[in-house]
Amino acid sequence: MLTETIDEEVLDAAGPQLRVIANVAVGFDNIDVEAAARRGIVVTNTPGVLDEATADLAFALILSTVRRLVEADRFVRAGKPWIWGPQSFVGLDVSAGATLGIVGLGRTGMATARRARAFGMNILATGSRATSPEAAELGVEAADLDRVLKLSDVVSLHCPLTRENRHLIGRDQLAAMKKGSYLINTARGPLVDEEALADNLESGHLAGAGLDVHEHEPQINARLRTMEQVVVLPHIGSAAAATRDAMGTLAVRNVVEVLSGRQALTPVASGSPVG
C-alpha cells in the first residue's frame, strides 16, 4: 500500500527470496525502486484502472471548493438562522468561461480535462501530452507552469511526485497564481508547500483550496484544516468500488506473472517518474 515504505532496510530484511513488490497505487514514491532494481526485484504499480475514478473525484473537489458546498453544508448543519440572499455563499461559476490549469496532463489529467470541457471551461495544461491530438480535440492549450499559474482560475495538480518536484507549488508559485484563484490537489501532498498555501489563503490572495492528499499524510495541516475556504479529504481519489477491485486484481496479477517466471503486466522501470 502507498502507506508502506519499502526502503533499503526492508529490502535487506526480506533477503534474496523477495522477487516482486506490487504497489496498489499508480504512484510509487513509497518504494526505493533503484534499490530494488539493484537486487533484481521487480516493482509494479496499477496504472490505467483508476484514472476515471480519480478524475471524478478531482472534478467533484473542484466543484465542492469553488461553489463552497462543504462550507454551506457546515453552515446549515450548525443550525444557524438564515435567509436566502443574493450574495450568500457566492463562488466561482466554472461554466462562465473559467479557466482550468492542469499541471501534468497524464492519464488522470486528460480524464479531468474531458470533464472540464463538458462544463465549458477553458483548459491550459503542462506536460508532453498537452500537444497531443487528444488534447487538441479537447481544446487544450499547452503552456508552461508559469503561464498556467498566471492565467488559471483553478489549478489542478495531476503530476507524479519525484525528488525534483517536491514543493513544485511553493511560495513563489503560489504568489504567481491569479488573485482569487483556487488550488486543487489529488496527486501527492508533498507537491505543495502547505505552510505557504495557508499563508496565501489567509492573506486572501487565493480564494480556496481542495486537497485530497496532504504534505505530511495522514496528519493534516492544522491551519488548513480549520479554514472554511478549504475542503480536505482523506485521500479517496480512487475510492470507488469497481476501481479499488480493479487495482487489487491488477496487483495480484502482477505477482502471479512474476512468480510464474513471466513479465510483469505493469512494471515500474528504475529511474521512471513516480506517478
C-alpha positions in Angstrom: 0.0 0.0 0.0 1.1 3.6 -0.5 1.3 4.0 3.3 4.1 1.3 3.5 7.7 2.5 2.8 9.8 -0.1 1.1 13.4 1.0 1.6 16.9 -0.4 1.9 16.2 -1.7 5.4 13.1 -3.6 4.4 14.8 -5.0 1.3 17.7 -6.2 3.3 15.4 -7.8 5.9 13.4 -9.6 3.1 16.6 -11.2 1.7 17.1 -12.9 -1.7 13.7 -14.7 -1.7 11.9 -11.4 -2.4 11.2 -11.3 -6.1 8.3 -8.8 -6.6 6.9 -5.7 -4.9 3.3 -5.0 -6.2 2.2 -1.5 -5.2 -1.6 -1.0 -5.1 -1.3 2.5 -6.4 -0.1 4.4 -9.5 2.4 6.5 -7.7 5.4 4.6 -6.1 7.3 7.3 -4.2 7.0 5.0 -1.2 9.3 2.4 -2.8 13.1 2.7 -3.4 12.9 1.5 -7.0 16.6 1.8 -7.7 17.5 -0.3 -4.6 15.0 -2.9 -5.7 16.5 -2.9 -9.2 20.0 -3.5 -7.9 18.7 -6.6 -6.2 16.8 -7.8 -9.3 13.4 -7.3 -7.6 10.5 -6.3 -9.9 8.4 -3.4 -8.9 4.9 -3.0 -10.3 2.1 -0.5 -9.9 -1.6 -0.2 -11.0 -1.8 2.4 -13.8 -4.9 2.9 -16.0 -7.5 1.3 -13.8 -8.1 4.3 -11.5 -7.9 7.2 -14.0 -11.6 7.8 -14.3 -12.5 7.5 -10.7 -9.7 9.8 -9.7 -10.8 12.3 -12.3 -14.4 12.1 -11.0 -13.1 12.9 -7.5 -10.9 15.8 -8.8 -13.8 17.5 -10.6 -16.1 16.8 -7.6 -13.4 18.5 -5.4 -13.2 21.4 -7.9 -17.0 22.0 -7.7 -17.1 21.5 -3.9 -14.4 24.0 -3.4 -15.3 26.8 -5.9 -19.0 26.6 -5.2 -18.4 26.5 -1.4 -20.6 23.3 -1.0 -18.9 22.0 2.1 -18.8 25.4 3.7 -22.6 25.8 3.1 -23.3 22.3 4.4 -21.5 23.0 7.6 -23.4 26.3 7.9 -26.8 24.5 7.6 -25.8 21.7 9.9 -24.8 24.2 12.6 -28.4 25.2 12.9 -27.7 28.9 12.3 -30.7 31.1 11.3 -30.6 32.1 7.7 -32.5 33.6 4.8 -31.7 33.5 1.1 -29.7 36.4 -0.1 -28.1 37.3 -3.5 -24.6 37.2 -2.0 -24.9 34.2 0.2 -22.2 31.6 -0.5 -21.4 33.0 -3.9 -18.5 31.2 -5.6 -16.9 30.7 -9.0 -19.1 29.9 -11.9 -17.0 27.3 -13.8 -19.3 27.4 -16.8 -18.9 31.1 -17.4 -15.6 30.9 -19.2 -13.4 30.0 -16.2 -10.0 28.5 -17.0 -8.7 25.3 -15.6 -5.0 24.8 -15.4 -3.8 21.2 -15.3 -0.3 20.6 -14.1 0.7 17.3 -15.5 -1.6 16.2 -18.4 -1.2 12.4 -18.0 -4.0 9.9 -18.0 -5.8 11.3 -15.0 -5.2 14.9 -16.1 -6.7 14.1 -19.5 -9.7 12.5 -17.9 -10.1 15.6 -15.8 -9.8 17.8 -18.9 -12.7 15.9 -20.5 -14.9 16.7 -17.6 -13.8 20.3 -17.6 -14.6 20.6 -21.3 -18.1 19.2 -20.6 -18.6 22.2 -18.2 -17.4 24.6 -20.9 -14.1 25.5 -19.2 -11.0 26.8 -21.0 -8.1 24.5 -20.4 -4.4 25.1 -20.0 -2.0 22.2 -19.4 1.6 21.4 -18.8 3.2 18.1 -20.0 4.2 16.4 -23.2 0.6 15.2 -23.8 -0.6 18.8 -23.9 0.3 18.9 -27.6 -1.2 15.5 -28.4 -4.1 15.1 -30.9 -6.4 14.0 -28.0 -5.6 17.2 -26.1 -6.2 19.3 -29.3 -9.7 17.7 -29.7 -10.5 18.9 -26.2 -9.2 22.4 -27.0 -6.4 22.2 -24.5 -3.8 24.9 -24.8 -0.2 23.7 -24.0 1.6 26.1 -21.6 4.5 26.2 -19.2 3.9 26.2 -15.4 4.3 30.0 -15.1 1.6 30.6 -17.7 -0.8 28.1 -16.2 -0.4 29.7 -12.7 -0.8 33.2 -14.0 -4.0 32.7 -16.1 -5.9 29.9 -14.4 -9.0 30.4 -12.2 -8.5 26.8 -10.9 -5.1 25.0 -10.8 -5.4 21.2 -10.5 -2.3 19.0 -9.9 -2.0 15.7 -11.6 1.8 15.2 -11.9 3.8 12.5 -10.2 5.9 13.1 -7.1 9.6 12.9 -7.8 12.7 14.0 -5.8 12.9 17.0 -8.2 9.4 18.3 -7.9 8.8 18.2 -4.2 7.2 21.6 -3.4 6.7 22.2 -7.1 4.0 24.6 -5.9 6.0 26.6 -3.4 5.8 30.1 -2.1 6.9 31.7 -5.3 4.5 29.7 -7.4 1.5 30.4 -5.1 2.3 34.1 -5.2 2.3 33.8 -9.0 -1.2 32.4 -9.1 -4.1 34.5 -10.2 -5.5 36.5 -7.4 -8.8 34.9 -6.2 -8.0 31.5 -7.8 -8.2 28.0 -6.3 -5.7 25.2 -5.9 -6.8 21.5 -6.2 -4.5 18.6 -5.3 -5.5 15.0 -5.9 -1.9 13.9 -6.9 0.6 13.8 -4.0 0.7 16.1 -0.9 4.4 17.0 -0.9 3.9 18.7 -4.3 2.6 21.6 -2.3 4.3 23.7 0.4 1.3 23.7 2.7 2.5 26.4 5.1 2.9 28.7 2.1 -0.5 27.7 0.9 -2.0 28.6 4.3 -0.3 32.0 4.2 -1.8 32.7 0.7 -5.2 31.7 1.8 -5.1 33.8 5.0 -4.0 36.8 3.1 -6.8 36.4 0.6 -4.5 36.0 -2.4 -6.1 32.6 -3.0 -9.9 32.1 -2.7 -9.7 28.5 -1.7 -8.2 25.0 -1.9 -9.4 21.5 -2.3 -7.0 18.8 -1.0 -7.4 15.1 -1.2 -3.7 14.5 -0.4 -1.5 16.1 2.2 2.1 17.0 2.7 2.5 15.0 5.9 -0.2 12.5 5.5 -2.1 11.2 7.5 -1.5 14.4 9.5 -3.5 17.3 8.2 -2.0 20.8 8.3 -3.7 22.4 11.4 -4.1 25.8 9.7 -5.7 24.4 6.6 -8.0 22.1 8.5 -9.7 25.0 10.2 -10.1 27.2 7.2 -13.7 27.5 5.9 -12.5 28.0 2.3 -10.5 24.7 2.3 -12.0 21.3 1.5 -9.9 18.5 3.0 -10.5 14.8 2.1 -8.7 11.6 3.4 -7.0 10.5 0.1 -10.1 9.0 -1.5 -9.3 9.7 -5.2 -9.7 6.1 -6.2 -12.2 5.1 -3.6 -14.8 3.7 -5.9 -15.8 0.0 -5.5 -15.1 -1.2 -9.0 -11.9 0.8 -9.2 -10.5 -0.5 -5.9 -11.3 -4.1 -7.0 -9.5 -3.5 -10.3 -6.4 -2.1 -8.5 -6.2 -5.1 -6.2 -6.8 -7.5 -9.0 -4.0 -5.9 -11.2 -1.6 -6.0 -8.3 -2.3 -9.7 -7.7 -2.0 -10.5 -11.4 1.4 -8.8 -11.5 2.6 -11.0 -8.6 1.3 -14.2 -10.3 3.0 -13.3 -13.6 6.4 -12.6 -11.9 6.4 -15.6 -9.7 5.4 -17.7 -12.7 8.6 -16.6 -14.5 6.8 -14.2 -16.9 7.0 -10.5 -17.5 5.0 -8.2 -15.1 1.9 -6.6 -16.7 2.7 -3.1 -15.4 6.3 -3.0 -14.3 7.9 0.2 -12.9 11.3 1.0 -14.5 14.2 2.2 -12.4 14.5 6.0 -12.9 11.0 6.4 -14.2 8.8 9.2 -12.7 6.8 8.1 -9.7 3.3 8.6 -11.0 
